[in-house]
Amino acid sequence: MTNLISNPIPKLETIEICLFPNGVVEIAHNRPKRYNALSPQSYRDWLAAIKWAAECDAVKVAVLTGRGKFYTSGQELQMPNLNEENIEEEMKRRRQTTTHVVTEMIKFPKLLIGAVNGPSIGFGTTTLALCDVVYSVPEATFGTPFMKLVLNELGFCAEGCSSILFPRIMGPSKANEMLLMGRTFTAKELVDCGLISRLIPAETFRDTILDLAGEAAKFSTEALKVTKGLIRDVDRDVLEQVNQAEMKALGERMSSSDSLESIMRFIEESAAKKAARKAKL
């Protein structure tokens, strides 16, 4: 298939892209041994994959999913190499990449299906509201642990336009339970409040999703683009403003005293665990 399209399928380190002859592309987080944790490379690959799918004429419908047990376990517990990088500049570059991922999802011109194959934490959860349709396995759970003083999410505030889309979709009270109180929701709860369309059994999940996407791919590509534009265009400028505001707040939180203390605590604990492992050898 690669030789038949003008935009060759990119080979990525953390994401697997499968383009089917019917125009459906599957973009899958592919670090199953790490529960699809989002490393800096993961964000770069996510950005490359979504931009490619938007630009490739052979793609009619995109499915965003995960390999293995998790959709994504959220931000990987990883810090920049302080011996090689200026930490402030490195964190700024990471936030810029994250901002661009959200921007590309906001303006994605084709049908984008979120297919949640397992637990979803943090950025994986918040960006589901940017998909056009979301399906899930019944066993999946969803969380955004932004308030917890750990390094799970790079900075303790809402992201992925969740600060506007979650209250709009879920209602203010449930959205605040997730974003402010850190409650983990079940897939059924998110169906009941409208974030997820419906649940599909795990044993048939992938095949069913690809069948649904394949049926949509039979529709007029231009008609889908026009209708999606009518649905989404009214919000695009507002969502991009929210995206920028969230990322600005994220940067401020990362430089705050409680955030910095949390980061240093993580570094110290990681160093202690590494030393303990070496001592056992």
N, C-alpha and C positions, 0 to 999 in steps of 0.2 A: 504493500500500500504506500510505503514511503516514496517510492519512485513515481507514483502517479499523482502526487500532490505538489503544489508549488512551494509549500512550506514544509520541509522535512520535519518529522517528529523529533523533538529534542531528546537527547539522552541525559537524564537527570539522576542525581545521586540519591535523592530521598523521595522522589515521586515517580511512579510508573504511569506512563501514558499508553492507553490502548485505543487505537482508532479503528472502528469497524467499518465495513463497506457501506453500511446504510447511513453513515454520517454521524453516528453516535461516537463520542470520545469519552473514555473513562479516565479521569485524573485521580489517581489513588495515592494517598500517603503511604509510603512503602518502607517503614522502619518497624516492622512488626515485633522484633526482639526488644525494641525500646518503646513499645506501645505507641508508636507513631508520635513520639515526643517531637516538638518543634524546635529544632536547632537553628542557628543563624543560616545554615545552608538550606534548611527546609523552607524558610521564608523566601530565600532567593529562588529556589526551585519552584515554589508555589507561584511566585510572580512570573517567572519564565513560562510556566505551563499555561496560566490563565491568559497571558498576552498572546501566546501562540494560538490557543484555541479561538480567541477572538478574531485573529487575523487570518486563520487558515480557511480557505474557501470550502475545503472538504468537510469541515465540521459544521453540523447543523444543530446538534444538541450536545451539551456537556453535562457529565455526571461527576460530582465531586464526592469521593468516598475514601475508605481506608482499607488496608490489607491487615489481616490478622484479627485479634480480639477487640482492638480499640479503633474508633474513628480517629481520635487524637487524644493523648494524655496531657496536652498543653505544653507550656514552655519548658524546654529541657533545662535541668539545673546545671547551667554551664556559665562560666564567667570568661571574659576575654583574657588572653595571656598578658598579664600585667608587665612582663619583661619585654614584650614586643610591641604593644599597642598603647596609645594614649586611651585610657578607659573612657574618658568623656567623649572623645571623637568616635570611638568604636560603638558606644551605645547610641550616639546620634545617628550613625550609619544604619544601625539595626532598626531604629525607629523609622527612618526614612523608607527602608525596604518594606516594613509593615504598613506604613502609610500608603505606599504604592500598591500593595496587594489589595487593600480595601478600595482604593480608587479604581483599580481595574475591575473589581467585582461590582462596584457601583455602576460603571459604564458598560459592563459586559453586554454585547448586543444580541446574544442568542439565548435560547432557553437554557437555564442553569438549574440543574437538579441536585439538591443535597441528599446524599444517600448515607445515612448514619448507621454503620454496621456494628457499632459497639459504643462504649462510654465515650463521652465528649467533654473535654475540660477547656476552659479559657477561650482562647482565640478561635478554636474550632467551633465552639458553641455560639459565640457572639456573631460570627460571620454567617451563620445559618440564615439569619434574617435577611441577608443580601441575596440569597438564592430565590429563585422564582417559585419552586416547589420543594418541600422537604419531606422525605420518607425516612422511617426508622424501623429498626428491629425492636420488638417489645421490651427486650432486656436492657436496652441502652439507658444510661443516666446522663444528666446534663448539669454542669456546674460552672460557676465563674468565681473562683475564690480570690477576688480582688482585695478584700479587706484584711486578709490574713497576712501577718508580718512574716512572710516567707518569700522566697524568690520564685514562686511558681509562675508568676505572670509578668515579670519584668517591670512591675511598678504600680500596683494598687489603685487602678481606676478603670472605668469602663472603656471599651475599645470596640472597633468593628462597627461603629454606628449603633451599638446596643443601647446607648443612653437615650436615643430617640426612638429606635424601632421596637425595642422590647416593651416599653410602656404602651406604645401604640398597638402592638399586636396582643400582648398578654394582659394588658391592663396595668395601671400603676402599682397596685398592691403586690401582685405576683412578680412583676418585674423588679420591684424593690427588694422583695424577698431574695431573689436571685442575685441581683447586682450589689445590694447594700448589706444583706445579711448572710450571703454565701450559702443559701440552702441549695442542696442538690435536688433536682427535679427528675421524676420518672418520665419515660417517653409518653405514657398515657396522659400524664398531667399536661404535657406540652401539646398533645393532640387536642385535649379539652379546651385549652386556651388559644389554639389557633396557630401556634408556631410550626407544628408538624401537621401535614395533611392526613396521613394515616400510617398505621403500623402494618408491617409485612413480616411474616415468619422468617426467622433466621435461615432455616434450611433452604428456602427458595428465594431469599432476599436478592442476591445479585442477579439471578436470571430474571426475576420479575421486574427489577429496576431497568435492566437492559431492554426488556420487552416493552415496557412503558415508554422509555426513551425512543426506542425504535419506531413505535407507533407515531410519536410526535414528530419524528424526523421525516415522516411521509408527508407532513403538511407543507404548505408553501413557506419556504424560508423567508421570503420577503414579507409575507403576511404575518409571520411570527414576530419578525423584527419590528414591523409597524405597530402591531398590537402591544408588544412589550414596551415600545417607546411611549405609547399612549398611557400605559399603566405607570411607567417608571419616570418618565421625563420630568413630570411635575415636581418630583422630589430630588432629582440629581444634584442640583446646586446646593440645596439644604443639606443633603447627606455629605457632600464633600466639605462643606463648612463644619459640620459636626465632626467629620473625620479629622480635619486639621485641628479643631479644638481639643478633641480627645488626645491626639498625639502630643499637642503642646502641654496639656495637663500631665500626660505620662512622663514627659521630660522633666517637668517640675517636681513630680513625685519622686523620680529617680534621684534627684539631687537633694531631697529633703533629708532631715536628720534621721527620722525613723527608718526611711528606706536605706540610707547608707549604713546605718547600724545593722540592719537585716542582712545587707550584702556582705559586710565584714564578718558577721557571725557565720554566714554560710561559708565564706572562704576559710575561716579558722576551723570550722567543723570538718570541712572537706580535707584540709591539710592533716588534721588529727586522724581521720579515718584512713587516709593514705599511709600515714606513718605507722598506724596500728597494723595494717595489712602487711607492710614491709617487715615489721617486727616478727610476724608469724612465720615468715619464710625461712 
